[in-house]
Structure formats: C-alpha cells, structure tokens
Amino acid sequence: MNRIDACFAGLRERGRKALIPFITAGDPSLEATVPVMHALVEGGADVIELGMPFSDPMADGPVIQRSSERALARKAGTAFVFDCVRRFRSRDATTPVVLMGYLNPVEMRGMDRFAAEAAEAGVDGLLLVDLPPEEAADFREAFSRHGLALIPLAAPTTSDARRDRMAREAQGYIYYVSYAGVTGGSQLDTSAVVAPVQALRERAEAPVVVGFGIRDAATAAALAPLADGVVVGSALVQCIAGHDDPTAAARAAAGFIAPLRSAIDPPTA
C-alpha cells in the first residue's frame, strides 16, 4: 500500500477527513519551502500538494500565478522541486507528497525520467492540470511503473462519461474542483457541490476531495462533510507570501492550517 492509500485508509478508520494544503515550491523563499511543509504537517495536514512553478499556470488565479512567478525568478525548477521533497523525506517518511502542475515540465524531462526522479525523491503522486483523461494512458503507465499515482481532476463542467472514466481509472484520489474557474475565486456555492461529489463517491473506489474556494475554517467545515477531504491553496499561499525567513514562514503556515484542522475534525465526546 502506497503512502496516499495508507493515509486515507487511516483517516477512514478514525472517522476523519483529509486536510490537503497546497504551496508553491520556492515561495515565499527557496529556504522556506521545506520548513513550511513540515509546519503544515505539524499543524494537521494529511497530504502536501507541492506546486511545480510554471510560466503559464492557466488554471490558477493571480495569487498562485504570482507565487509561481516569484519562484521561477528564484530559479525554482524541477530539480529544486525534487530536492525539496528529498529533504522533506529526511524527516518525514509517511506524509504523502503530490506534485501539482502542468505537462510541460514532465514532457521536457520525459515521462520515464521524470517519474523515476520523482519516485526517487519521495513523491507519491502527480496532478497535471492540463492532461485530459483521454490522453493520460501513457503517463499513467509510466508513473505506475515507479509507484506514482496519477490523480485526476473533475469539475462541474466534466461530462458524465468523463466522470465515469475517472471513477474507473482514478489513483490516489479524485480532486473535484468546486466551481468552473481559476484558483482563488470566491464564488463557492456549497449546495452546488453536493450532488456531483456524492455521485463521484458512489462510483469511485478512490477517495474524492474538494478544492477551489476553500479559504478559511468556515468554508473547510462546510465542505468537509460532503467529501473525503478538502484542499486549501490560494488563501494559504497568500498567508505566507512575504515571509522570506523560514521560521516566520513556517509559523504563518502553522497558524493558518491549525484552525482548519480543528474545523473539519469530528467533535470529541
């Protein structure tokens, strides 16, 4: 059982939902990335989504776009992303790490080489925003050879046929985008998420998590009962922006994530 599957199995046994924060590798500084990852785990994160900086992040709103631009200006390329995971693994052998980004860096390196280097560093899965399910077979095969999960994205605009395909083929978990748009928006409508997430959970063996629009403890608490976990990205990235010092960045990250952990946990007897 890989780290992602083990994580969700453990959460199910304890009646808990997954808390999955996203940060961009290399932001708010190169030195802060790994300390922030550890701080998030200490604050209650179950899975870390680590963004691979990219020059044209078309699915991301201005907050994550700017974080990617800042990271690229600091030369935070693919080798740096792998090194962050490798250094994170020196202290944490259990928390799953999923790389989130776009196809270009994978294709530039080549699927097999990228998969081998990612697995060697300690990566558990990839979420590639611009990889449609119809073109994912070769990538899934290459990643699977190295024990990496290829995590699909579903959205309100995803057709029933595509959702059925995702439900059959999903590895790790399915990331359901709560609204059609870019990251960091404020148009979250919880009621609109209920039916599609329920349908996915009924069809898929893999867990279903919800992201986009989750910005604080209240929104996390509203969506957590509907899914197997929640993803928070833009609000966290904005919270730690400007904290170049690793200690300050880690403190800000821990302070942000702890209330979300408390909000989605079941009440104690």
Backbone as numpy.savetxt, mean C-alpha at the origin, in Angstrom:
# Nx Ny Nz CAx CAy CAz Cx Cy Cz
3.52 -20.20 3.71 2.66 -19.01 3.71 3.55 -17.76 3.71
3.30 -16.83 2.76 4.12 -15.62 2.71 3.68 -14.62 3.78
4.44 -13.53 3.89 4.17 -12.58 4.97 2.80 -11.93 4.85
2.34 -11.63 3.63 1.04 -10.99 3.47 -0.07 -11.92 3.93
-0.03 -13.17 3.46 -1.06 -14.13 3.84 -1.04 -14.38 5.35
0.16 -14.49 5.91 0.28 -14.73 7.35 -0.27 -13.55 8.14
-0.02 -12.35 7.66 -0.52 -11.14 8.33 -2.04 -11.13 8.38
-2.69 -11.35 7.24 -4.14 -11.30 7.21 -4.76 -12.48 7.96
-4.11 -13.63 7.94 -4.62 -14.77 8.71 -4.59 -14.45 10.20
-3.50 -13.84 10.65 -3.41 -13.47 12.05 -4.43 -12.42 12.44
-4.67 -11.47 11.56 -5.68 -10.45 11.84 -7.07 -11.06 11.94
-7.39 -11.98 11.05 -8.71 -12.63 11.10 -8.89 -13.37 12.42
-7.86 -14.06 12.87 -7.94 -14.80 14.12 -8.22 -13.88 15.30
-7.70 -12.66 15.23 -7.86 -11.71 16.34 -9.04 -10.77 16.13
-9.76 -10.93 15.02 -10.91 -10.07 14.76 -10.53 -8.63 14.49
-9.37 -8.42 13.87 -8.89 -7.07 13.61 -8.84 -6.81 12.11
-8.83 -5.53 11.75 -8.69 -5.10 10.37 -7.28 -4.58 10.12
-6.82 -4.74 8.89 -5.47 -4.31 8.54 -5.40 -2.79 8.41
-4.35 -2.23 8.95 -4.04 -0.81 8.78 -2.80 -0.73 7.89
-2.96 -0.11 6.72 -1.92 -0.13 5.70 -1.56 1.30 5.32
-0.49 1.85 5.87 -0.06 3.19 5.48 0.82 3.16 4.24
0.72 4.23 3.46 1.56 4.43 2.27 2.48 5.62 2.52
3.75 5.45 2.19 4.69 6.57 2.14 5.50 6.45 0.85
6.07 7.56 0.43 6.94 7.56 -0.75 8.38 7.36 -0.32
9.07 6.39 -0.91 10.48 6.18 -0.59 11.28 7.43 -0.94
12.05 7.92 0.00 12.87 9.10 -0.24 12.26 10.39 0.22
11.06 10.34 0.79 10.40 11.55 1.26 9.81 11.29 2.65
10.02 12.15 3.61 10.48 13.54 3.51 11.99 13.72 3.35
12.78 12.64 3.52 14.20 12.70 3.22 14.67 11.27 2.99
15.82 11.13 2.38 16.37 9.79 2.17 16.60 9.09 3.49
17.14 9.83 4.46 17.51 9.26 5.75 16.29 8.90 6.60
15.15 9.55 6.33 13.96 9.35 7.17 13.12 8.15 6.76
13.31 7.63 5.55 12.38 6.61 5.04 12.29 5.38 5.94
13.42 4.79 6.28 13.39 3.56 7.08 12.93 3.84 8.51
13.43 4.90 9.18 12.87 5.20 10.50 11.36 5.42 10.50
10.83 6.04 9.46 9.38 6.22 9.36 8.68 4.88 9.21
9.22 3.98 8.41 8.63 2.65 8.27 8.54 1.94 9.62
9.62 1.98 10.37 9.61 1.34 11.70 8.62 2.02 12.63
8.56 3.34 12.57 7.65 4.07 13.45 6.20 3.72 13.13
5.89 3.54 11.86 4.53 3.18 11.48 4.15 1.81 12.04
5.07 0.87 11.97 4.80 -0.46 12.54 4.61 -0.36 14.05
5.47 0.40 14.69 5.36 0.55 16.14 4.05 1.25 16.52
3.52 2.09 15.61 2.27 2.79 15.86 1.03 1.98 15.53
1.22 0.78 14.93 0.07 -0.08 14.68 -0.14 -0.51 13.24
0.75 -0.16 12.33 0.59 -0.58 10.94 0.80 -2.08 10.81
0.03 -2.71 9.92 0.13 -4.15 9.68 0.91 -4.46 8.41
0.77 -3.61 7.40 1.46 -3.74 6.11 1.97 -2.36 5.75
3.13 -2.28 5.14 3.66 -1.00 4.65 3.59 -1.00 3.13
2.94 0.02 2.57 3.02 0.26 1.13 4.06 1.34 0.90
5.10 0.99 0.17 6.21 1.90 -0.08 6.16 2.34 -1.54
5.94 3.63 -1.74 5.82 4.16 -3.09 7.15 4.25 -3.79
7.18 3.78 -5.04 8.36 3.91 -5.89 8.26 5.25 -6.62
9.13 6.20 -6.33 9.02 7.52 -6.97 9.02 7.41 -8.49
8.13 8.19 -9.11 7.98 8.14 -10.56 7.66 9.53 -11.07
8.14 9.83 -12.26 8.03 11.19 -12.79 6.63 11.54 -13.30
5.79 10.54 -13.56 4.46 10.81 -14.10 3.42 9.96 -13.36
3.21 10.20 -12.07 2.29 9.38 -11.28 0.82 9.76 -11.53
0.27 9.24 -12.61 -1.02 9.72 -13.12 -2.19 9.43 -12.20
-2.09 8.44 -11.32 -3.22 8.14 -10.44 -3.13 8.88 -9.12
-2.08 9.67 -8.95 -1.85 10.33 -7.67 -2.22 11.80 -7.74
-2.74 12.28 -6.63 -3.06 13.69 -6.50 -1.82 14.51 -6.20
-1.99 15.82 -5.98 -0.84 16.71 -5.84 0.07 16.40 -4.65
-0.48 15.90 -3.56 0.36 15.62 -2.38 1.39 14.54 -2.70
0.94 13.43 -3.26 1.87 12.34 -3.56 2.70 12.66 -4.79
2.15 13.40 -5.74 2.97 13.85 -6.88 4.17 14.65 -6.40
3.92 15.59 -5.49 5.03 16.42 -5.00 6.02 15.60 -4.19
5.52 14.63 -3.43 6.45 13.79 -2.66 7.34 12.98 -3.61
6.77 12.51 -4.71 7.54 11.77 -5.70 8.58 12.67 -6.36
8.18 13.89 -6.68 9.13 14.85 -7.27 10.29 15.14 -6.32
9.98 15.34 -5.04 11.04 15.61 -4.07 11.98 14.42 -3.95
11.42 13.20 -3.93 12.24 12.01 -3.81 13.14 11.82 -5.02
12.60 12.06 -6.22 13.41 11.93 -7.43 14.53 12.97 -7.46
14.24 14.17 -6.96 15.29 15.20 -6.90 16.42 14.77 -5.99
16.12 13.89 -5.03 17.15 13.37 -4.12 17.78 12.09 -4.67
17.44 11.71 -5.90 17.98 10.53 -6.57 17.48 9.23 -5.94
16.23 9.23 -5.49 15.64 8.02 -4.89 15.09 7.12 -5.99
15.96 6.38 -6.62 15.56 5.47 -7.69 15.25 4.08 -7.17
15.15 3.13 -8.10 14.77 1.77 -7.73 15.77 1.14 -6.77
17.06 1.35 -7.01 18.07 0.78 -6.11 17.89 1.30 -4.69
17.55 2.57 -4.56 17.32 3.14 -3.23 16.09 2.49 -2.58
15.04 2.27 -3.34 13.83 1.64 -2.80 14.17 0.26 -2.26
14.89 -0.53 -3.04 15.28 -1.86 -2.58 16.15 -1.77 -1.33
17.05 -0.82 -1.30 17.93 -0.68 -0.14 17.13 -0.33 1.11
16.09 0.51 0.96 15.24 0.83 2.11 14.59 -0.42 2.68
14.08 -1.27 1.80 13.44 -2.50 2.26 14.47 -3.40 2.94
15.65 -3.49 2.35 16.71 -4.33 2.91 17.07 -3.85 4.32
17.21 -2.54 4.50 17.55 -2.01 5.82 16.39 -2.18 6.79
15.17 -2.04 6.32 14.00 -2.28 7.17 13.99 -3.72 7.66
14.31 -4.65 6.77 14.32 -6.07 7.12 15.39 -6.42 8.15
16.41 -5.63 8.30 17.44 -5.93 9.29 16.89 -5.89 10.71
15.76 -5.18 10.89 15.12 -5.12 12.20 13.74 -5.75 12.23
13.09 -5.86 11.09 11.72 -6.34 11.03 11.60 -7.42 9.96
11.47 -8.65 10.41 11.42 -9.78 9.48 9.99 -10.22 9.19
9.00 -9.57 9.79 7.63 -10.08 9.67 6.64 -9.15 8.97
6.79 -7.84 9.10 5.81 -6.93 8.52 5.88 -6.95 6.99
4.78 -7.23 6.30 4.82 -7.24 4.84 5.12 -5.84 4.27
5.88 -5.82 3.20 6.17 -4.59 2.47 5.72 -4.77 1.02
4.85 -3.88 0.58 4.34 -3.90 -0.79 4.82 -2.64 -1.49
5.44 -2.79 -2.64 5.86 -1.65 -3.44 4.69 -1.21 -4.30
4.42 0.09 -4.29 3.32 0.63 -5.10 3.88 1.64 -6.08
3.48 1.48 -7.33 4.00 2.41 -8.32 3.50 2.09 -9.71
4.39 2.30 -10.69 4.01 2.23 -12.10 4.92 1.27 -12.85
4.48 0.89 -14.03 5.17 -0.14 -14.80 6.57 0.25 -15.24
6.77 1.52 -15.56 8.01 1.92 -16.20 9.27 1.46 -15.46
9.41 1.66 -14.15 10.63 1.20 -13.48 10.81 -0.31 -13.54
9.71 -1.06 -13.57 9.81 -2.51 -13.67 10.29 -2.91 -15.05
9.70 -2.29 -16.08 10.08 -2.64 -17.45 11.50 -2.19 -17.78
11.92 -1.07 -17.21 13.28 -0.60 -17.45 14.31 -1.61 -16.92
14.00 -2.25 -15.80 14.91 -3.22 -15.22 14.72 -4.61 -15.81
13.52 -4.86 -16.32 13.16 -6.19 -16.79 12.41 -6.92 -15.68
11.33 -7.61 -16.04 10.47 -8.24 -15.04 11.24 -9.18 -14.12
12.04 -10.06 -14.71 12.72 -11.08 -13.91 13.77 -10.48 -13.00
14.56 -9.55 -13.54 15.58 -8.92 -12.71 14.94 -8.12 -11.58
13.89 -7.37 -11.92 13.21 -6.58 -10.89 12.66 -7.49 -9.81
12.00 -8.58 -10.21 11.41 -9.49 -9.24 12.47 -10.12 -8.35
13.57 -10.53 -8.95 14.64 -11.17 -8.17 15.23 -10.20 -7.16
15.49 -8.96 -7.58 16.09 -7.98 -6.68 15.10 -7.57 -5.59
13.84 -7.45 -5.96 12.83 -7.09 -4.96 12.71 -8.18 -3.90
12.65 -9.43 -4.34 12.53 -10.53 -3.39 13.76 -10.63 -2.50
14.93 -10.43 -3.09 16.16 -10.49 -2.30 16.18 -9.42 -1.23
15.62 -8.26 -1.54 15.59 -7.16 -0.58 14.60 -7.40 0.55
13.57 -8.23 0.30 12.56 -8.50 1.32 11.19 -7.97 1.00
10.95 -7.63 -0.28 9.63 -7.18 -0.72 8.69 -8.38 -0.78
7.41 -8.13 -0.49 6.42 -9.21 -0.49 5.42 -9.12 -1.63
5.22 -7.94 -2.19 4.25 -7.79 -3.25 4.41 -6.49 -3.99
3.73 -6.39 -5.11 3.74 -5.16 -5.92 2.34 -4.79 -6.32
2.10 -3.50 -6.34 0.84 -2.94 -6.80 1.18 -1.94 -7.90
0.90 -2.32 -9.14 1.27 -1.50 -10.29 0.02 -0.85 -10.87
-0.08 0.43 -10.68 -1.31 1.16 -10.97 -1.72 1.07 -12.43
-0.76 1.10 -13.33 -1.08 1.14 -14.77 -0.92 -0.20 -15.46
-1.04 -1.29 -14.71 -1.00 -2.63 -15.30 -2.42 -3.20 -15.33
-3.06 -3.23 -16.51 -4.42 -3.77 -16.59 -4.42 -5.28 -16.40
-5.48 -5.86 -15.86 -5.53 -7.30 -15.63 -5.29 -8.12 -16.89
-5.76 -7.61 -18.01 -5.63 -8.35 -19.27 -4.18 -8.50 -19.72
-3.29 -7.67 -19.18 -1.88 -7.71 -19.58 -0.97 -8.15 -18.43
-1.57 -8.70 -17.38 -0.79 -8.96 -16.16 -0.21 -10.36 -16.07
-0.58 -11.27 -16.96 -0.21 -12.67 -16.80 1.31 -12.88 -16.74
2.05 -12.26 -17.65 3.50 -12.45 -17.67 4.14 -11.87 -16.41
3.64 -10.73 -15.96 4.18 -10.13 -14.74 3.87 -11.02 -13.53
2.64 -11.52 -13.46 2.27 -12.38 -12.34 3.15 -13.62 -12.30
3.41 -14.20 -13.46 4.25 -15.40 -13.52 5.67 -15.09 -13.06
6.23 -13.98 -13.54 7.59 -13.60 -13.16 7.68 -13.32 -11.67
6.71 -12.59 -11.15 6.73 -12.27 -9.72 6.52 -13.51 -8.87
5.61 -14.38 -9.30 5.31 -15.59 -8.53 6.53 -16.49 -8.40
7.35 -16.52 -9.43 8.56 -17.34 -9.36 9.47 -16.92 -8.21
9.34 -15.67 -7.81 10.18 -15.15 -6.73 9.38 -14.91 -5.44
8.18 -15.45 -5.40 7.38 -15.35 -4.18 6.75 -14.00 -3.94
6.58 -13.21 -5.00 5.98 -11.88 -4.88 4.52 -11.90 -5.32
3.66 -11.26 -4.55 2.25 -11.16 -4.92 2.04 -9.97 -5.83
1.24 -10.16 -6.87 0.83 -9.06 -7.75 -0.58 -8.65 -7.31
-0.68 -7.49 -6.69 -1.92 -7.06 -6.05 -2.73 -6.21 -7.02
-3.98 -6.57 -7.27 -4.79 -5.82 -8.24 -5.52 -4.64 -7.60
-5.84 -3.68 -8.44 -6.63 -2.51 -8.07 -8.01 -2.61 -8.71
-9.05 -2.43 -7.91 -10.42 -2.34 -8.43 -10.97 -0.97 -8.09
-11.86 -0.47 -8.93 -12.42 0.88 -8.75 -13.92 0.84 -9.02
-14.62 1.93 -8.68 -16.05 1.97 -8.98 -16.36 1.78 -10.47
-15.41 2.14 -11.33 -15.62 2.02 -12.77 -15.21 0.66 -13.33
-14.67 -0.24 -12.49 -14.25 -1.56 -12.95 -15.47 -2.39 -13.33
-15.42 -3.00 -14.49 -16.57 -3.79 -14.96 -16.72 -5.06 -14.12
-17.92 -5.65 -14.17 -18.16 -6.90 -13.45 -17.22 -8.00 -13.93
-16.98 -8.04 -15.24 -16.11 -9.07 -15.78 -14.69 -8.93 -15.23
-14.21 -7.69 -15.15 -12.88 -7.47 -14.60 -12.83 -7.81 -13.11
-13.87 -7.45 -12.39 -13.89 -7.77 -10.96 -13.90 -9.27 -10.73
-14.64 -10.00 -11.57 -14.64 -11.45 -11.46 -13.25 -12.01 -11.72
-12.58 -11.44 -12.70 -11.23 -11.90 -13.01 -10.28 -11.62 -11.85
-10.38 -10.42 -11.29 -9.55 -10.09 -10.13 -9.81 -11.03 -8.96
-11.09 -11.32 -8.73 -11.44 -12.21 -7.63 -10.81 -13.58 -7.80
-10.71 -14.05 -9.05 -10.12 -15.37 -9.31 -8.60 -15.34 -9.19
-7.99 -14.26 -9.65 -6.54 -14.24 -9.81 -5.80 -13.50 -8.69
-6.51 -12.84 -7.80 -5.87 -11.96 -6.83 -4.87 -12.70 -5.95
-3.76 -12.02 -5.71 -2.74 -12.49 -4.78 -2.56 -11.41 -3.71
-2.29 -11.84 -2.51 -2.04 -10.88 -1.43 -3.33 -10.27 -0.91
-3.80 -9.25 -1.62 -5.10 -8.65 -1.32 -5.55 -7.86 -2.54
-6.83 -7.49 -2.54 -7.37 -6.62 -3.58 -7.49 -5.22 -2.99
-6.98 -4.24 -3.72 -7.05 -2.85 -3.28 -8.24 -2.21 -4.00
-9.28 -1.89 -3.22 -10.45 -1.24 -3.82 -10.34 0.27 -3.64
-10.37 0.98 -4.75 -10.31 2.44 -4.76 -11.70 2.97 -4.49
-11.87 3.76 -3.44 -13.20 4.12 -2.96 -13.96 5.07 -3.88
-13.25 5.76 -4.76 -13.92 6.65 -5.70 -13.09 6.78 -6.96
-13.70 7.18 -8.05 -12.99 7.38 -9.31 -12.29 8.74 -9.27
-10.97 8.72 -9.29 -10.21 9.96 -9.20 -8.80 9.67 -8.76
-8.09 10.70 -8.35 -6.71 10.54 -7.92 -6.65 10.52 -6.41
-5.49 10.11 -5.88 -5.31 10.04 -4.44 -5.45 11.42 -3.82
-5.88 11.41 -2.55 -5.93 12.67 -1.81 -7.20 13.45 -1.95
-8.20 12.92 -2.65 -9.45 13.63 -2.81 -10.27 13.61 -1.54
-11.34 14.40 -1.52 -12.16 14.49 -0.32 -13.59 14.06 -0.55
-13.85 13.40 -1.71 -15.24 13.10 -2.06 -15.67 11.71 -1.60
-15.16 11.24 -0.49 -15.49 9.90 0.00 -16.95 9.80 0.39
-17.63 8.80 -0.19 -19.02 8.52 0.14 -19.07 7.07 0.61
-19.12 6.89 1.93 -19.05 5.55 2.50 -20.14 4.64 1.95
-21.34 5.18 1.78 -22.45 4.35 1.32 -22.21 3.76 -0.07
-21.44 4.48 -0.89 -21.17 4.00 -2.25 -20.17 2.85 -2.27
-19.47 2.65 -1.16 -18.44 1.62 -1.10 -19.02 0.27 -0.67
-20.15 0.29 0.01 -20.68 -0.91 0.65 -20.90 -2.05 -0.34
-21.69 -1.83 -1.37 -22.08 -2.91 -2.28 -20.89 -3.48 -3.06
-20.05 -2.65 -3.70 -18.96 -3.24 -4.47 -17.93 -3.98 -3.61
-17.66 -3.48 -2.42 -16.69 -4.16 -1.55 -17.28 -5.48 -1.06
-18.55 -5.47 -0.69 -19.20 -6.70 -0.26 -19.18 -7.74 -1.37
-19.45 -7.30 -2.60 -19.45 -8.23 -3.73 -18.07 -8.83 -3.96
-17.04 -8.00 -3.86 -15.68 -8.50 -4.03 -15.32 -9.48 -2.92
-15.69 -9.17 -1.70 -15.35 -10.07 -0.58 -16.06 -11.41 -0.71
-17.25 -11.39 -1.29 -17.98 -12.64 -1.47 -17.37 -13.50 -2.57
-16.78 -12.86 -3.58 -16.25 -13.60 -4.72 -14.80 -14.04 -4.53
-14.02 -13.25 -3.81 -12.57 -13.45 -3.76 -12.15 -14.19 -2.49
-11.14 -15.03 -2.64 -10.52 -15.63 -1.47 -9.56 -14.65 -0.80
-8.97 -13.77 -1.60 -8.03 -12.79 -1.05 -8.79 -11.71 -0.28
-8.16 -11.12 0.73 -8.78 -10.01 1.46 -8.99 -8.81 0.53
-9.93 -7.95 0.92 -10.20 -6.72 0.19 -9.97 -5.54 1.12
-9.11 -4.61 0.69 -8.86 -3.41 1.49 -9.32 -2.20 0.70
-9.61 -1.12 1.42 -10.13 0.09 0.79 -9.16 1.24 0.99
-8.90 1.99 -0.06 -8.05 3.17 0.01 -8.64 4.32 -0.77
-7.96 5.46 -0.74 -8.38 6.74 -1.34 -9.43 7.38 -0.43
-9.18 8.58 0.01 -10.15 9.32 0.80 -10.06 9.10 2.30
-9.21 8.18 2.74 -9.06 7.94 4.18 -8.00 8.90 4.70
-8.41 9.84 5.50 -7.51 10.91 5.91 -7.35 11.07 7.41
-8.18 10.36 8.19 -8.10 10.50 9.65 -8.79 9.31 10.30
-8.82 9.34 11.64 -9.39 8.22 12.39 -10.86 8.03 12.06
-11.60 9.11 11.86 -13.04 9.01 11.60 -13.33 8.29 10.29
-12.62 8.65 9.22 -12.86 8.00 7.94 -12.38 6.55 7.96
-11.27 6.30 8.67 -10.80 4.92 8.80 -11.83 4.07 9.53
-12.40 4.61 10.61 -13.39 3.86 11.38 -14.66 3.63 10.58
-15.01 4.56 9.70 -16.22 4.41 8.90 -16.08 3.30 7.86
-14.88 3.15 7.30 -14.69 2.17 6.22 -14.21 0.81 6.70
-13.53 0.76 7.83 -12.96 -0.51 8.29 -13.98 -1.63 8.43
-15.19 -1.37 8.93 -16.15 -2.49 9.05 -16.58 -3.09 7.73
-16.38 -2.35 6.63 -16.85 -2.81 5.33 -15.85 -3.72 4.63
-14.58 -3.68 5.06 -13.52 -4.34 4.33 -12.63 -5.13 5.29
-11.55 -5.68 4.74 -10.57 -6.40 5.56 -9.45 -5.49 6.02
-9.44 -4.26 5.53 -8.42 -3.31 5.94 -8.60 -1.98 5.25
-7.84 -0.99 5.69 -7.90 0.34 5.11 -6.48 0.82 4.81
-6.38 1.62 3.75 -5.10 2.19 3.33 -5.16 3.70 3.50
-4.14 4.28 4.09 -4.05 5.73 4.22 -2.75 6.19 3.57
-2.85 7.19 2.69 -1.67 7.63 1.96 -1.44 9.12 2.01
-2.22 9.88 1.26 -1.95 11.31 1.08 -1.89 12.07 2.40
-2.83 11.78 3.31 -2.85 12.51 4.58 -1.60 12.24 5.39
-1.10 11.01 5.35 0.14 10.66 6.05 1.34 11.33 5.38
1.40 11.25 4.06 2.51 11.88 3.33 2.56 13.38 3.63
1.39 14.00 3.67 1.33 15.43 3.98 1.76 15.70 5.42
1.40 14.81 6.33 1.74 14.99 7.74 3.24 14.98 7.97
3.96 14.11 7.28 5.40 14.00 7.53 6.23 14.90 6.61
5.61 15.52 5.62 6.34 16.39 4.70 7.04 17.50 5.47
8.27 17.76 5.11 9.01 18.84 5.75 9.82 18.40 6.94
9.56 17.20 7.45 10.33 16.68 8.59 11.57 15.95 8.06
12.56 16.70 7.64 13.75 16.08 7.07 14.50 15.23 8.07
14.50 15.65 9.32 15.21 14.91 10.36 14.51 13.57 10.60
15.23 12.45 10.58 14.59 11.14 10.73 13.79 10.99 12.02
14.33 11.52 13.12 13.63 11.39 14.39 12.31 12.16 14.37
12.34 13.37 13.83 11.12 14.18 13.75 10.10 13.54 12.82
10.57 13.01 11.70 9.67 12.37 10.74 9.03 11.13 11.36
9.83 10.32 12.06 9.30 9.12 12.70 8.28 9.48 13.77
8.55 10.52 14.52 7.62 10.95 15.57 6.29 11.41 14.95
6.38 12.15 13.86 5.16 12.62 13.19 4.36 11.44 12.64
5.04 10.47 12.05 4.36 9.30 11.48 3.66 8.50 12.57
4.36 8.27 13.68 3.76 7.51 14.78 2.56 8.24 15.36
2.69 9.57 15.49 1.57 10.34 16.02 0.37 10.34 15.11
0.59 10.24 13.81 -0.52 10.20 12.86 -1.21 8.85 12.87
-0.43 7.75 12.91 -1.01 6.43 12.69 -1.70 5.87 13.93
-1.24 6.23 15.12 -1.78 5.63 16.34 -3.29 5.85 16.50
-3.83 7.05 16.25 -5.28 7.22 16.39 -6.08 6.38 15.39
-5.54 6.15 14.21 -6.22 5.31 13.23 -6.27 3.86 13.71
-5.17 3.41 14.31 -5.14 2.05 14.87 -6.22 1.88 15.93
-6.30 2.84 16.82 -7.30 2.79 17.88 -8.72 2.84 17.32
-8.90 3.62 16.25 -10.24 3.81 15.69 -10.77 2.55 15.01
-9.90 1.75 14.41 -10.41 0.58 13.67 -10.36 -0.70 14.48
-9.75 -0.68 15.67 -9.70 -1.87 16.49 -11.05 -2.10 17.18
-11.42 -3.38 17.37 -12.67 -3.65 18.09 -12.56 -3.17 19.53
-13.66 -2.75 20.12 -13.61 -2.29 21.51 -13.23 -3.43 22.44
-12.46 -3.11 23.46 -12.07 -4.12 24.43 -13.19 -4.33 25.43
-13.28 -5.55 25.93 -14.35 -5.88 26.88 -14.15 -5.16 28.21
